[in-house]
Amino acid sequence: MEQQSNQKKKQIQINLNDRVMNGQFSNISIINHDASTFVFDFAYLPPGMNKANVGSRIIMSSSEAKSFYLALKENIEKYEQKLGVIQEKNFLL
Protein backbone atom coordinates (compact mmCIF):
# COMPACT_ATOMS: atom_id res chain seq x y z
CA MET A 1 0.00 0.00 0.00
CA GLU A 2 2.77 2.41 0.95
CA GLN A 3 4.64 1.65 -2.25
CA GLN A 4 1.56 2.49 -4.32
CA SER A 5 1.11 5.86 -2.64
CA ASN A 6 4.76 6.71 -3.31
CA GLN A 7 4.46 5.97 -7.02
CA LYS A 8 3.15 8.68 -9.30
CA LYS A 9 0.67 7.61 -11.93
CA LYS A 10 2.07 8.13 -15.41
CA GLN A 11 -0.13 10.39 -17.53
CA ILE A 12 0.11 10.47 -21.28
CA GLN A 13 -1.15 13.40 -23.30
CA ILE A 14 -2.57 12.47 -26.67
CA ASN A 15 -3.03 15.08 -29.38
CA LEU A 16 -5.31 14.69 -32.39
CA ASN A 17 -5.01 16.72 -35.56
CA ASP A 18 -8.24 17.74 -37.32
CA ARG A 19 -8.16 14.89 -39.88
CA VAL A 20 -7.71 12.24 -37.20
CA MET A 21 -10.20 13.86 -34.82
CA ASN A 22 -12.97 13.60 -37.40
CA GLY A 23 -12.40 9.86 -37.72
CA GLN A 24 -12.90 7.64 -40.72
CA PHE A 25 -15.71 5.13 -41.20
CA SER A 26 -14.76 1.51 -41.83
CA ASN A 27 -17.00 -1.46 -42.48
CA ILE A 28 -14.22 -3.92 -43.39
CA SER A 29 -11.03 -4.76 -41.57
CA ILE A 30 -8.22 -6.98 -42.73
CA ILE A 31 -5.58 -8.30 -40.34
CA ASN A 32 -2.23 -9.75 -41.35
CA HIS A 33 0.77 -10.66 -39.23
CA ASP A 34 4.27 -12.05 -39.22
CA ALA A 35 6.39 -13.25 -36.29
CA SER A 36 6.64 -9.81 -34.66
CA THR A 37 4.12 -7.44 -36.24
CA PHE A 38 0.37 -7.14 -36.82
CA VAL A 39 -0.99 -5.00 -39.66
CA PHE A 40 -4.60 -3.80 -39.43
CA ASP A 41 -6.13 -2.36 -42.62
CA PHE A 42 -9.44 -0.54 -42.21
CA ALA A 43 -11.47 -0.05 -45.38
CA TYR A 44 -14.84 1.24 -46.54
CA LEU A 45 -16.94 -0.74 -49.01
CA PRO A 46 -19.74 1.47 -50.36
CA PRO A 47 -23.17 -0.20 -50.76
CA GLY A 48 -23.55 -1.98 -54.08
CA MET A 49 -19.84 -1.80 -54.87
CA ASN A 50 -17.26 -4.58 -55.00
CA LYS A 51 -14.14 -2.49 -54.40
CA ALA A 52 -13.11 -1.26 -50.95
CA ASN A 53 -10.62 1.51 -50.30
CA VAL A 54 -8.25 1.24 -47.35
CA GLY A 55 -8.50 4.46 -45.39
CA SER A 56 -6.16 3.61 -42.56
CA ARG A 57 -3.38 1.13 -41.82
CA ILE A 58 -2.27 0.53 -38.24
CA ILE A 59 0.92 -1.42 -37.57
CA MET A 60 1.53 -2.83 -34.07
CA SER A 61 4.03 -5.07 -32.37
CA SER A 62 2.60 -8.42 -31.31
CA SER A 63 2.57 -7.36 -27.64
CA GLU A 64 0.72 -4.10 -28.45
CA ALA A 65 -1.76 -6.04 -30.60
CA LYS A 66 -2.44 -8.37 -27.65
CA SER A 67 -2.98 -5.38 -25.33
CA PHE A 68 -5.32 -3.86 -27.92
CA TYR A 69 -7.26 -7.14 -28.19
CA LEU A 70 -7.69 -7.36 -24.40
CA ALA A 71 -8.83 -3.73 -24.15
CA LEU A 72 -11.26 -4.18 -27.04
CA LYS A 73 -12.64 -7.41 -25.52
CA GLU A 74 -13.19 -5.68 -22.16
CA ASN A 75 -14.94 -2.74 -23.80
CA ILE A 76 -17.20 -4.94 -25.94
CA GLU A 77 -18.22 -6.87 -22.82
CA LYS A 78 -19.10 -3.59 -21.03
CA TYR A 79 -21.01 -2.37 -24.09
CA GLU A 80 -23.04 -5.59 -24.33
CA GLN A 81 -23.83 -5.58 -20.60
CA LYS A 82 -25.21 -2.08 -20.93
CA LEU A 83 -26.74 -2.05 -24.42
CA GLY A 84 -27.27 -5.68 -25.43
CA VAL A 85 -25.50 -8.22 -27.58
CA ILE A 86 -23.89 -6.97 -30.79
CA GLN A 87 -25.10 -8.92 -33.80
CA GLU A 88 -22.24 -10.30 -35.89
CA LYS A 89 -22.16 -9.87 -39.65
CA ASN A 90 -21.39 -12.84 -41.84
CA PHE A 91 -19.43 -11.08 -44.53
CA LEU A 92 -17.04 -12.91 -46.79
CA LEU A 93 -14.82 -11.36 -49.45
Secondary structure, 3 states (H helix, E strand, C coil): CHHHHHCCCCCCCCCCCHHHHHCCCCCEEEEEECCCEEEEEEEECCCCCCCCEEEEEEEEEHHHHHHHHHHHHHHHHHHHHHHCCCCCCCCCC
